[in-house]
């Protein structure tokens, strides 16, 4: 199993490429992904579908990490995001991700903005 920091870096890379398949592959089959203002997305397939829709709307999303803390199977990251939506550039939106890994990938992911 990769370290939490390595998995988070791979997830950031998938977001930067707007690659829903690569991002979803990092999640366990029974993962739960909580996005701000959205219902929970359960399971790898539902997460992939959500991310495909998200990237179709926003395109690549750059996450610039300000602080990152890892312990055991968990990573906490404070970040700002940048993306283009409907021709308008948005940058500097702050957020925090909480990610917990299991044997088969990310089990729990919650983003706060």
C-alpha positions as semicolon CSV with decimal commas, in nm:
position;residue;x (nm);y (nm);z (nm)
1;X;0,000;0,000;0,000
2;X;0,122;0,350;-0,079
3;X;0,155;0,608;0,194
4;X;-0,132;0,853;0,254
5;X;0,085;1,135;0,114
6;X;0,154;0,937;-0,206
7;X;-0,213;0,856;-0,255
8;X;-0,312;1,219;-0,199
9;X;-0,047;1,332;-0,449
10;X;-0,186;1,084;-0,705
11;X;-0,537;1,220;-0,640
12;X;-0,414;1,578;-0,691
13;X;-0,255;1,469;-1,018
14;X;-0,580;1,311;-1,138
15;X;-0,766;1,635;-1,057
16;X;-0,504;1,837;-1,246
17;X;-0,563;1,617;-1,554
18;X;-0,943;1,606;-1,503
19;X;-0,909;1,226;-1,507
20;X;-1,211;1,078;-1,329
21;X;-1,102;0,720;-1,402
22;X;-0,756;0,768;-1,247
23;X;-0,905;0,943;-0,945
24;X;-1,175;0,678;-0,893
25;X;-0,915;0,399;-0,913
26;X;-0,761;0,536;-0,592
27;X;-1,082;0,469;-0,395
28;X;-1,181;0,143;-0,230
29;X;-1,489;-0,030;-0,378
30;X;-1,687;0,068;-0,065
31;X;-1,548;0,421;-0,026
32;X;-1,748;0,722;0,087
33;X;-1,674;1,064;-0,064
34;X;-1,837;1,372;0,092
35;X;-1,820;1,690;-0,112
36;X;-1,931;2,030;0,029
37;X;-2,302;2,094;-0,037
38;X;-2,355;1,749;-0,192
39;X;-2,485;1,416;-0,076
40;X;-2,238;1,141;-0,003
41;X;-2,105;0,949;-0,303
42;X;-2,077;0,579;-0,215
43;X;-1,855;0,332;-0,394
44;X;-1,596;0,367;-0,666
45;X;-1,848;0,376;-0,954
46;X;-2,061;0,651;-0,800
47;X;-1,747;0,850;-0,717
48;X;-1,622;0,813;-1,077
49;X;-1,959;0,932;-1,212
50;X;-1,959;1,233;-0,980
51;X;-1,602;1,327;-1,070
52;X;-1,667;1,286;-1,445
53;X;-1,955;1,532;-1,415
54;X;-1,750;1,765;-1,195
55;X;-1,457;1,770;-1,441
56;X;-1,693;1,814;-1,738
57;X;-1,815;2,132;-1,569
58;X;-1,484;2,267;-1,436
59;X;-1,213;2,097;-1,635
60;X;-0,876;2,041;-1,469
61;X;-0,860;2,150;-1,105
62;X;-0,528;2,260;-0,959
63;X;-0,497;2,202;-0,584
64;X;-0,211;2,399;-0,425
65;X;-0,132;2,248;-0,087
66;X;-0,058;2,495;0,193
67;X;-0,026;2,244;0,478
68;X;-0,035;1,865;0,488
69;X;-0,036;1,634;0,790
70;X;-0,019;1,256;0,771
71;X;-0,058;0,999;1,047
72;X;-0,101;0,625;1,011
73;X;-0,356;0,586;0,730
74;X;-0,484;0,946;0,725
75;X;-0,392;1,265;0,545
76;X;-0,525;1,613;0,621
77;X;-0,450;1,876;0,360
78;X;-0,525;2,247;0,352
79;X;-0,533;2,374;-0,006
80;X;-0,652;2,635;-0,250
81;X;-0,808;2,539;-0,581
82;X;-0,797;2,694;-0,928
83;X;-1,016;2,603;-1,226
84;X;-1,206;2,755;-1,518
85;X;-1,583;2,729;-1,528
86;X;-1,801;2,875;-1,805
87;X;-1,501;3,073;-1,934
88;X;-1,436;3,235;-1,597
89;X;-1,118;3,162;-1,399
90;X;-1,156;3,094;-1,028
91;X;-0,849;3,071;-0,809
92;X;-0,763;3,086;-0,443
93;X;-1,073;2,903;-0,318
94;X;-0,964;2,756;0,018
95;X;-1,048;2,408;0,140
96;X;-0,943;2,114;0,352
97;X;-0,946;1,744;0,264
98;X;-0,963;1,460;0,515
99;X;-0,870;1,125;0,363
100;X;-0,848;0,785;0,531
101;X;-0,695;0,484;0,355
102;X;-0,789;0,120;0,388
103;X;-0,637;-0,193;0,236
104;X;-0,802;-0,132;-0,102
105;X;-0,764;0,244;-0,137
106;X;-0,932;0,553;-0,002
107;X;-1,215;0,453;0,235
108;X;-1,324;0,799;0,346
109;X;-1,281;1,137;0,182
110;X;-1,440;1,459;0,298
111;X;-1,374;1,805;0,154
112;X;-1,455;2,128;0,337
113;X;-1,476;2,470;0,172
